[in-house]
Amino acid sequence: ALYRELRRRKVTIRQARVTAIRAADGVLTGLELENGEFFPCGAAVLATGGLSYPATGSTGDGYRIAAELGHTIVEPRASLVPLESPDSFCGRMQGLSLRNIRLTVRDERGKIAFWDQGEMLFTHFGLSGPLVLSASAHMRDFEKRTWTCHLDLKPALDEPTLDARLVRDLKDGANLDMSNRLGALLPRKMIPVFLEVCAIPGEKKARDVTREERRRMLERLKDFPVRVSGPRPVEEAIVTSGGIRVSEVNPRTMESRKVSGLFLAGEVLDVDAFTGGYNLQLAWATGRAAGEGAAAHGAEGA
């Protein structure tokens, strides 16, 4: 739709890599292209994205270009990103999606940084899925802090109700091995891992489960911990946090406060949000403001 509108308005389209933006006395003068050509202009929009999805061209060039013009760059890092875990059982459950669970993230002091209910996924490296991506935005300083994801596998049941369910299930399947008795409570792929975490042999008969073992199962159903060692690489992130400091940009027009005629939009800015369409909204809103600002600036220059 955008391309058709450009054609309808007879806009000239040039596809060329910009290596630098030039300015004189704080005023934009033009663009330097990779082939050495200088492209003069009175207004330009810098919307190169962050570091996420480098295959689309978001390689971080915009940060370097803006820094060369005097802008401050808040260090970019991954946000809304899958998490790596040192717990080997994650790989054993690779591909398993858990729905309607509650995820709580705690630091080494037990302080809660995030909690929500929804869906997550075990992967060969750790954890992913909507809940985990949202949680990652609240987790900082992986080098200094220790984070743990606590999974409530049965958030709809309180402990007394869940314990009564366990007692009933163990009684009804008294002669079954535990590896075959938990199918009504847990996904098949998770049962061997769950029993190991609870230190209960899979071949143990349900009738032989002790009160203490039942208590451990109850605790792990309501709080299944998964340690986190860090985020996946920024290339796998949904968005990049960090970028051009927003105090150096006019919020009404998105014009640079450092270079007249330079307009900034999207993820190249130090603006990011949680999942839910907010990052798309940021891109569209700043893009429109920057486009209108650049058009108005160009008209004034003309």
C-alpha positions as CSV (number, residue, x, y, z in Angstrom):
1,A,0.0,0.0,0.0
2,L,2.8,2.4,0.9
3,Y,4.7,1.6,-2.4
4,R,1.5,2.1,-4.5
5,E,0.9,5.5,-2.8
6,L,4.5,6.5,-3.5
7,R,4.1,5.5,-7.1
8,R,0.8,7.4,-7.4
9,R,2.4,10.5,-6.0
10,K,5.4,10.1,-8.4
11,V,7.9,9.9,-5.6
12,T,11.4,9.1,-6.6
13,I,12.7,6.0,-4.9
14,R,16.4,5.3,-4.4
15,Q,17.7,2.3,-2.6
16,A,21.2,3.0,-1.4
17,R,23.1,2.5,1.9
18,V,23.7,5.7,3.8
19,T,27.1,5.6,5.6
20,A,26.8,9.1,7.2
21,I,24.6,12.1,7.7
22,R,26.4,15.4,7.2
23,A,25.6,18.7,8.9
24,A,27.3,22.2,9.1
25,D,26.8,24.5,12.0
26,G,24.0,22.3,13.4
27,V,22.1,22.2,10.2
28,L,21.6,19.1,8.0
29,T,23.3,19.3,4.6
30,G,22.9,15.9,3.1
31,L,23.6,12.2,3.1
32,E,26.8,10.3,2.3
33,L,26.2,7.1,0.3
34,E,28.2,3.9,0.3
35,N,29.4,4.5,-3.3
36,G,30.9,7.9,-2.3
37,E,28.1,10.0,-3.7
38,F,26.8,13.0,-1.6
39,F,23.1,13.4,-1.7
40,P,22.1,17.0,-0.6
41,C,18.9,17.5,1.3
42,G,17.3,19.8,3.8
43,A,15.5,17.2,5.8
44,A,15.9,13.5,6.5
45,V,14.3,10.9,8.7
46,L,16.6,8.4,10.5
47,A,14.5,5.3,11.1
48,T,17.0,2.4,10.9
49,G,15.6,0.4,13.8
50,G,17.5,-1.2,16.6
51,L,19.7,-4.3,16.7
52,S,16.9,-6.9,16.5
53,Y,16.2,-8.7,13.3
54,P,19.4,-7.8,11.5
55,A,18.2,-9.6,8.3
56,T,15.8,-6.7,7.8
57,G,18.6,-4.1,8.0
58,S,18.5,-3.3,11.7
59,T,22.2,-3.7,12.3
60,G,22.8,-0.7,14.6
61,D,24.0,1.7,11.9
62,G,21.6,4.3,13.1
63,Y,23.2,4.5,16.5
64,R,26.7,5.2,15.0
65,I,25.3,7.8,12.6
66,A,23.5,9.6,15.3
67,A,26.5,9.5,17.7
68,E,28.7,11.0,15.0
69,L,26.2,14.0,14.9
70,G,26.6,14.5,18.7
71,H,23.6,12.4,20.0
72,T,23.9,10.4,23.2
73,I,23.3,6.7,22.8
74,V,21.9,4.7,25.7
75,E,23.6,1.3,25.5
76,P,21.3,-1.0,23.4
77,R,20.4,-4.4,24.8
78,A,17.8,-7.1,24.1
79,S,14.3,-6.7,25.4
80,L,11.3,-9.0,25.0
81,V,13.7,-11.9,24.5
82,P,13.8,-15.7,25.3
83,L,15.7,-16.7,28.4
84,E,18.5,-19.2,28.8
85,S,18.5,-21.6,31.7
86,P,21.3,-23.8,33.2
87,D,18.6,-26.4,34.1
88,S,19.1,-29.4,31.7
89,F,15.5,-30.5,32.1
90,C,14.4,-27.6,29.8
91,G,16.0,-29.3,26.9
92,R,14.3,-32.6,27.8
93,M,11.0,-30.8,27.5
94,Q,11.9,-28.9,24.3
95,G,8.7,-28.0,22.4
96,L,6.4,-28.4,25.3
97,S,4.0,-25.5,25.6
98,L,2.3,-24.8,28.9
99,R,-1.0,-22.9,28.9
100,N,-2.9,-21.1,31.6
101,I,0.0,-21.1,34.1
102,R,1.2,-18.3,36.3
103,L,4.8,-17.2,36.0
104,T,6.5,-15.2,38.8
105,V,10.0,-13.9,38.5
106,R,12.0,-13.4,41.6
107,D,15.5,-12.1,42.2
108,E,18.1,-13.6,44.6
109,R,16.5,-11.8,47.5
110,G,13.1,-13.2,46.7
111,K,11.7,-9.9,45.5
112,I,9.1,-10.2,42.7
113,A,9.9,-8.4,39.5
114,F,7.1,-9.7,37.3
115,W,4.1,-12.0,37.5
116,D,1.3,-12.8,35.0
117,Q,-0.7,-15.7,33.7
118,G,-0.7,-17.2,30.2
119,E,1.4,-19.4,27.9
120,M,5.1,-20.3,27.8
121,L,7.3,-22.7,26.0
122,F,10.3,-24.9,26.9
123,T,13.2,-24.8,24.4
124,H,16.5,-26.5,24.0
125,F,18.2,-23.5,25.6
126,G,15.6,-22.6,28.3
127,L,12.3,-20.7,28.1
128,S,10.3,-18.7,25.5
129,G,6.7,-17.9,24.7
130,P,4.6,-14.8,25.4
131,L,4.9,-14.9,29.2
132,V,8.6,-15.3,29.1
133,L,9.1,-12.5,26.6
134,S,7.1,-10.1,28.7
135,A,9.0,-11.2,31.9
136,S,12.4,-10.5,30.2
137,A,11.6,-6.8,29.9
138,H,11.6,-6.6,33.7
139,M,14.9,-8.5,34.2
140,R,18.0,-6.4,34.3
141,D,21.7,-6.8,35.3
142,F,22.1,-10.5,34.6
143,E,25.8,-10.1,35.4
144,K,25.1,-8.9,39.0
145,R,21.8,-10.4,39.8
146,T,20.3,-13.9,39.9
147,W,16.8,-14.5,38.5
148,T,14.5,-17.5,38.8
149,C,11.2,-18.2,37.1
150,H,8.6,-19.8,39.3
151,L,5.8,-21.7,37.5
152,D,2.5,-22.2,39.2
153,L,1.2,-25.1,37.0
154,K,-2.3,-25.1,38.6
155,P,-3.1,-21.4,39.3
156,A,-6.8,-22.1,39.4
157,L,-6.5,-24.4,42.4
158,D,-5.4,-23.4,45.9
159,E,-3.2,-25.8,47.9
160,P,-6.0,-27.5,50.0
161,T,-8.0,-28.2,46.8
162,L,-5.0,-29.4,44.9
163,D,-3.9,-31.6,47.8
164,A,-7.4,-33.2,47.9
165,R,-7.1,-33.8,44.2
166,L,-3.7,-35.5,44.6
167,V,-5.1,-37.7,47.4
168,R,-8.0,-38.8,45.2
169,D,-5.8,-39.4,42.2
170,L,-3.3,-41.5,44.1
171,K,-6.1,-43.5,45.7
172,D,-8.0,-44.1,42.4
173,G,-4.8,-45.3,40.7
174,A,-3.2,-47.0,43.7
175,N,-1.7,-49.9,41.6
176,L,-0.3,-47.7,38.8
177,D,3.3,-46.5,38.6
178,M,3.7,-42.8,39.3
179,S,5.1,-42.3,35.7
180,N,1.6,-43.4,34.5
181,R,-0.6,-41.7,37.2
182,L,0.1,-38.0,36.7
183,G,-1.3,-37.8,33.1
184,A,-4.5,-36.0,34.3
185,L,-2.4,-33.3,36.1
186,L,0.6,-32.8,33.8
187,P,1.6,-33.1,30.1
188,R,3.2,-36.5,29.4
189,K,6.5,-34.9,28.4
190,M,6.8,-33.2,31.8
191,I,6.0,-36.1,34.1
192,P,9.5,-37.7,34.2
193,V,11.1,-34.3,34.9
194,F,8.5,-33.5,37.5
195,L,9.0,-36.8,39.4
196,E,12.8,-36.3,39.3
197,V,12.5,-32.8,40.7
198,C,10.3,-34.2,43.5
199,A,12.7,-37.1,44.0
200,I,10.1,-39.7,43.4
201,P,11.0,-42.8,41.3
202,G,8.8,-43.2,38.2
203,E,8.3,-46.9,38.9
204,K,6.9,-46.3,42.4
205,K,3.3,-47.4,42.9
206,A,0.8,-44.6,43.7
207,R,-0.2,-46.5,46.9
208,D,3.3,-46.3,48.2
209,V,3.7,-42.5,47.9
210,T,4.4,-41.1,51.3
211,R,2.8,-38.0,52.8
212,E,6.2,-36.1,52.5
213,E,6.4,-37.1,48.8
214,R,2.9,-35.9,48.2
215,R,3.8,-32.7,49.9
216,R,6.7,-32.2,47.6
217,M,4.5,-32.8,44.6
218,L,2.0,-30.2,45.9
219,E,4.8,-27.7,46.4
220,R,6.2,-28.2,42.9
221,L,2.8,-28.1,41.2
222,K,2.4,-24.6,42.8
223,D,6.0,-23.6,42.5
224,F,8.1,-25.2,39.8
225,P,11.4,-23.2,39.7
226,V,13.5,-22.7,36.6
227,R,16.8,-20.9,37.0
228,V,17.8,-18.2,34.5
229,S,21.4,-17.6,33.4
230,G,20.7,-14.8,30.9
231,P,18.9,-13.6,27.8
232,R,19.3,-14.9,24.3
233,P,21.4,-12.8,21.9
234,V,19.9,-9.5,20.9
235,E,19.4,-10.8,17.3
236,E,16.7,-13.0,18.7
237,A,14.9,-10.2,20.6
238,I,11.6,-8.8,19.6
239,V,12.8,-5.3,20.3
240,T,15.9,-3.4,21.3
241,S,16.0,-1.4,24.5
242,G,18.3,1.6,24.4
243,G,19.2,4.0,21.6
244,I,19.1,7.8,21.0
245,R,18.3,9.6,24.2
246,V,14.8,11.0,23.9
247,S,15.6,14.2,25.7
248,E,17.6,15.2,22.6
249,V,14.5,14.9,20.4
250,N,11.5,17.3,20.1
251,P,8.5,15.1,21.0
252,R,6.1,17.1,18.9
253,T,8.0,16.9,15.6
254,M,10.6,14.2,16.3
255,E,13.2,16.7,15.1
256,S,16.7,16.4,16.6
257,R,17.7,19.0,19.1
258,K,21.3,18.6,17.9
259,V,20.8,18.9,14.1
260,S,18.1,21.0,12.5
261,G,16.5,19.1,9.7
262,L,17.2,15.6,11.1
263,F,14.1,13.7,12.3
264,L,14.2,10.5,14.3
265,A,11.6,7.7,14.5
266,G,11.1,4.1,15.7
267,E,13.4,1.8,17.5
268,V,16.5,3.8,16.9
269,L,15.2,5.9,19.8
270,D,15.6,4.8,23.5
271,V,11.9,3.9,23.7
272,D,10.5,0.4,24.1
273,A,7.5,-1.2,25.7
274,F,6.0,-4.5,26.8
275,T,4.2,-6.9,24.4
276,G,0.7,-6.1,23.2
277,G,1.2,-3.9,20.2
278,Y,2.8,-1.0,22.1
279,N,6.1,-1.2,20.2
280,L,4.3,-1.1,16.9
281,Q,2.3,1.9,18.1
282,L,5.6,3.6,19.0
283,A,6.9,3.0,15.5
284,W,3.8,4.2,13.8
285,A,3.3,7.3,16.0
286,T,6.9,8.5,15.9
287,G,7.1,7.6,12.2
288,R,4.1,9.7,11.3
289,A,5.3,12.6,13.5
290,A,8.8,12.5,12.0
291,G,7.4,12.3,8.4
292,E,5.1,15.3,8.9
293,G,7.8,17.2,10.7
294,A,10.3,16.5,7.9
295,A,7.7,17.5,5.2
296,A,6.9,20.8,7.1
297,H,10.6,21.5,7.5
298,G,11.3,20.9,3.8
299,A,8.4,23.2,2.8
300,E,9.8,25.9,5.0
301,G,13.2,25.5,3.4
302,A,11.7,25.7,0.0
